[in-house]
Amino acid sequence: MAVTIKKIAELAGVSVGTVDRALNNRKGVNQEVAGRIKEIADSVGYVPNTVAKGLVARRKEVKIGVIIHTPKHAFIEELLAGIQAANKKIADYGVEIMARYGEGYDADSQIRMIDELVDEGIHALAIIPLNDKRVVDKLEELRKRGITVALMVSDIDVDCLAYVGCDLYRGGRIIGGLAGMLGGRDSKVVYCTAPLEILGNVRRLDGLKDVLQERYPDIHLLGVCELQNDDLAAYRQAAIAFKEYRDADTIVVTTGCTKGVLSAIEETVFEKKVNVITLDLAKPVEQAMARGLVQATVVQHPFLQGKKVIETLFNYVVMGKVPDSKKIYIDTDIKIYESIF
């Protein structure tokens, strides 16, 4: 395996940017430090990457576009924190992150954002794609124009560098297994999801349905509530749905706007105790778990997802490194009260 400047930085106890400046004889590095870095590079057989060296020599700025399909909520905030953490590590290479946020699940809006970023000269794009043929066609067009695309959070059927995120079908199966364990035979489940225009949300629901059919055929899926990605709107929609499904004993919440849905659960008078399963560990989830409302949550590590997608694009566009797989999965964890408090 080729030695990277990251490895040299670890051995030298300095930043990647410092190693890059030293190996390319640029200003800003103490001569003694630069000499030590070069000695380490020689000793481990480092061979400079021609792509990265050429970019530095031309002082070419690398622009990475980021498109989020929805306004910010807890999951997206963590995802962006990961993107920003990755950007700090590669800032010395002249990489600029250019983010755009959608206002809803509108394919025309997402395509406009792509076009805007292309007009601004992006070299790569990280996107949470809507499951729409027009979006697929637009991303295929970018590939033909030489713009590298990586999908994050949700996968779709398009030829791209990689998908970075959780295996959402498997995540749905995990949630289905939790529902079976908590509810037992003849339990009644209500499934709350973010809009199904995101294919990952569909695949997660498919995973849950398959597990219930295969292992828990006596469990009844009373309804699927498709909720908006807005806490107030999600609260109103969920409150109406829960009045209809008051005989439910298990509620699954897979939308990022958990605060509104959890409030609706607490305000609804169910016929018996309700088990609640959520996604991730946003503050409302943690607080609800402390109160005993939430029994388990499946953590998707959005920070790692955001960090990894930028690292993957950077490694390819700047360093010429092709990812080992087109599916870069971030593992999920199950958290219960005892593992948090």
N, C-alpha and C positions, 0 to 999 in steps of 0.2 A: 504494500500500500504506500502511495506517495506521501512524503512528509509535507504537511501544510504549514503555513505561517502561523496558524493558531497553535500548532504543537510547539513551534519555535518560541512563540510568545509565552507559553506555559513554562517551558524550560528556562527561559531568560527572566521570567517574573515581570514581564512588561505587557503593554497592550498590543493588540494586533496592529493598530495604526502605527505604533512606534517601530515594530518590526518592519512594516512595509516601507516606512520612511528611511530606515537604516539600510535596508537591502537595495533601495533604489537611490541611495545617496542624496536624499533630500534633506533640507534644513530642519532644525527643530529637535535634533537628537544629540545628546552629549557624545563626544567622540569616543570616550571610553566605553559607554553603553553600546554605541554602534559597532565598535570593534568586537565586543563580547557577543553581540547578536550574530555577526558574520561568522565568528568562529564556531558558534553552535550550529549555524546553518550548514557550514562546511562539514562539521563532524557527523551530522545526521544525513548527509547526502541530499540536501534540499536542492531541487531544480526549479527555478522561477517559472511560473505559469505564463506563457506567452500572451494569453488573452488579458490577464490582469496587468502584466507589464506594459502591454500596448495601450491599455486604457489610461494608466497612470502617465505614461509618456505623452499622450495627447491631451492630458488633463480633461478628459471627456467626462462630463457629468452624467451619472446614471439616474434615471427617473423611474421609480416604481409606483404605479398607480394602485390604489386600494379602493374597492367599491363595496360598501356595506348596503344591504338591501333595505334597511329600515332605520329609523331614528335610534339614537342610543338608548339602551336599557342595560341592566346589570351584566348580562352575558356579553354584550357588545363592548361595554366599558372594559371588561377584563381582556377581551380579545384585542382591543386597541392598546391596552397597556403592554401586552406581549409584543405587538408590532412596534411600539415605541422603544421597548427594551432592545429589540433586535436592531433597530435603526441606530441607537446609540453606539452599538458595537461596530457598525460599518460606516459611520459618518465620515471617518477619515478618508474613505474612498470616494468621497464626493457624491454619495448616494442621497437622493431626495425622495421622501415618501409624500405622495400626493393623494389625499383621501377625499372621497365623495360619499354622501349619505343619501339614500332614497327616502322618500316620504311615505311610501307604501309599496304594495306588491304590484308595481306597474312596469311591464316590460319595456314600454316606450321610454319611460323615464330612465330605466337602467341602460338602455341603448344610447340615450343622449349623453349620459355620464361617461360611457365608454368613449364616445366620439369626442367629447370635451378633452378627456385625458390624452387621446391619440393626437389631437390638435396641439396639445402642450408638449408633445414629444416624448411620451413614455417609451421605455424600452421593455418593460414587463408590467404585468397586471395580476394582482391578487383580488379575487372576486368571490363573493357569496352569490352564486348565480340563481336567477329565477328559472324555473323549469318551463321554458317557453322556446319554441323553435326559432323565433327571431333572435333570441339571445344566443342560442347555439350557433346559428348562422353567423352572427356578428363575431363571436369568439373564433370560429373557424377562419373568418376573414382576417382577424388579427394574426393568427398563426401563419397564414400565407404572406402576410406583410412583414414577417420576421419579428413580431412582438410576442414575447414569451408569456404564456398564461398559466397561472396556477389557481386551482379552485380551493376554497377554504370553507369549512363548516358543513357545506352540502355539496354533494357530487352530482353531476349530470353527464349525459352521454356525449362527450366532446373530446376531441384529440387535443391534449394539453400536456404540459410538462409533468404535472402531478396533481393529485388531490391530497390536501392536508386536512385532517380532521378525524373525528371518531368514525368507527364502523357503526353507522346509525341503525342498520337493520339488527345487528347484534345488540345494540343498546336497547332496542325495543324488546328483544327477547329477554334481556335481563330484567327490564321493567315488568314484563309479563310474568316472569318467574317470581319476582317479589310480590306481585299481586296475588298469585296463586298461594304463596306461602303465608301471606298475611290474612287473606280473606277466607281461605279454605273452600270446601265444596259448597256449591250453590250460592256463592257470593255474587254480588252485582256491582259491576265496574262502570264508572263514567270516565271517559278519556278526554282530557282537555289539551288541545294542541294549538300551536301557532299556525298561521295560514298554510294550507297544503300546496300553495304555489311553489314552495320550497320542497324539492324532491326528497331531501333528507327527512323532512317531517313525514312524508308519505312512507318512506322506507322504515322509519322507526315504528309507525303504526302497524305496518305489515308484519314487523317482527313480533310485536305484542300479540297480534291476532293469530299468528302461526303457533306461538307457544300455547296460547289458550286452547286452540283447537287440538294440538298434539298432546298436551299434558294435563290440561284442566278443562275438559269438555263440559263439565257441569257449571263452570263459571259463565255468567251472562254479561256480555258487553251491552249495557243498556243504551249507550249513546256516545257519539263522538262530537264534542263541542269545539268548533273551529273559532278561535278567539283572535281578536285584533292585538297587535303588538303595542298596546297602550294600556296602562294600568287601570284608568278610569273606565275605558270602553270594555276591557276584559272583565272588570268587576261587574258591570251592568249585564253583560252577556251571560257570564257565569251564574249570576244570581237568578236570572230567569230560568236557565237550564236546570239548576239545582232544585228549584221548586217543582219542576216536572219529575225529577229523579230523586225524590226524597227517600225512596226505599234503597238507594245505593248504600253500600257499606265500604266501598273502596273508590277513591278518586285519584286519578293520575293527572299530574299537572306538568306538561312538557312545553309550556310557553315561557319565554323569558320574562314576561310580566307577571311574576308570581304573587306580588304583593296584593294586587287587585283580586286575583282568584282565591287566595287564602282568606282574604277578608270576607268574600262571598261564602266560603265554606263555613266560617265561624258564625256567620249570621243566619245560616239556613238551619232550620230545625229538621234533622234527619230522623228517621224512625229508629235507628240504632247507631251505635258508635261507628264513626267513619275512619277508616285507615287512609292516610294520604301519602302518596309517593310523588316526589318532585325531581327536578333536574337541578344540578349544581348547588352552590352554597352561597347564594346571594344573602344579604343581611336579612331580608324577610323570611327566607327559608330557615336560616339559623335560629332566628327568634321564634319561629313557629315550632321548630323542633324542641327548643328549650321549654316551650309551653306544653309539649306533648301532642301537638296537632299533627305534625309530620313524623311519620315513622321511619322513613328511609329516603335518601336522595342519591341519585346517580350523577356523579361528578364527571364532567366532560373536559375539564382543564382548558378553558378558553384562552388563558394566558399562554399556555404552551402551544396551542393551535396558532395563535397570532405570531408568536415568536418564530415558530418552525416554518411557517409559510414564507416569511421574509427571508429567513436564512436559506431556504431552498432556492428561491429566486436569485438571491445574491450569489450563491455558490455557482449557479449555472451561468448567469449573465456576465458576472465579473470574473469568476475563477474557472469557468469552463467545466465545472463538475456536474455530471449528469446524476440525478438521484438514483439510488439503488432500485427503487420501485416507483411505479406511477401511483401507488396507493400508500401514502404515508399515514398510518393510523396512530392516533393518540389514544392510549389506553384509558378506559373509564374505571372509576372506583365507586364502590357502594359505601355510603356513610350512614351510620345510625347514631342515636343519641350518645351511646357509650364511646364512640370513636371521636367525638367532638368535645364533649364536656367532661 
